Each structure stands twice: as structure tokens, then as C-alpha cells.
Amino acid sequence: LDTTYRGEQIDLVGKLEQQQRSIEFDTGLLLHTDHRELHVRQITLGGFGEPWRLLPSADAVVRYSPHRIELEGVALTRGQERVEANGTVALDASADTPASHLDVKATRVNLGDVYQLTTGTARIAGTLDGHVVLAGVLSDPAVDADITIADGKVVNVPFSSVTATAKMASKMVDVNARLVEQGGATFDVT
């Protein structure tokens, strides 16, 4: 880990490795009086297959304070796979921004590789496409989610697809989902 301190900025460049996993980063941490800003110039998450990288044209910034977290331009890619997050998470009702608006999109994400990267085991598979929007404050969030998983498998049980929409408000969740087995049979949950 290389660290350079200049005025209000700390530059952090380094690589952390664990068996079959690694993270390489080049960031700048700005220490403002009311918040902190992490400017991510480069990040690479290595593991199984091609690594995840920060979108080359992205100027990813994470701002955080005791009351909120703001993500701007956070986009990781791996081939055709992409995960991006932009917006604000209000940690409490006293935040400068009284409500959250966080938008997260996943495109063609290989769930098996992500699961194996994060847990070290291969227990699920499938290709995820989804969109999740978070509003409100963390103590009482409102969430809208729309996801699809194609050609999936949980442990050794394969399926053709799962589609689901979910809405959360006032700590209640409404879910509509459909599982399609490989043979074509369907199972609906409402």
C-alpha cells in the first residue's frame, strides 16, 4: 500500500490479495470539514475469469458524511457485464438531502462468478439483468426492483428463468415473481 498525504488529500494506491481473489486500487481521499470524498481513479476486482474494472471513462466519486452517502459515476464492467450505481442514500432524516434516490443497474452479470468471487464457492449460476431504485431513508426505505435471471442454477437445480418485481414501502414488501423450469413448467409467487 502506497500512501501520499498532500494538504486535504490522501492518495492510496495498492493491491490486496487473498487466495483466488484480489483488489487493486488507485484512489484519492479528500478530507473536507463536513464530508469525505473518495475519488476512484482505478479499481480492479480479480478472481475467477476476467477481472471487473472501473469503467475507463468513469470519474467515480463516493462522498460520505454522518448523514448521507452519495455515489457518482460508479460503474464496473467485465466484458459485456456491467453494474452501475448513482445517487444518494440518506442515512437518517436529518440529512441535507432528506430522502434517498439511489439508482442501481445490472446488465448481463454472471451470478456464478460474482458469488464465487464474494464467497469463494460456486453454488449458484445464471445471468442477471436488473434495476433497483432506493428512496426514503434507511430506517424506512422505499425500494422498487425489477430483476431477471436467465439460465440459472441453485446448487444442482437448474432453471430457465426467474423474473421478479418487488416494491417495498412502510416496511412491507410486495413481490411478483415467476420461475420457469427447464421443462417449461412455471411457478408464480405473488
Disulfide bonds with the S-S distance in Angstrom:
none
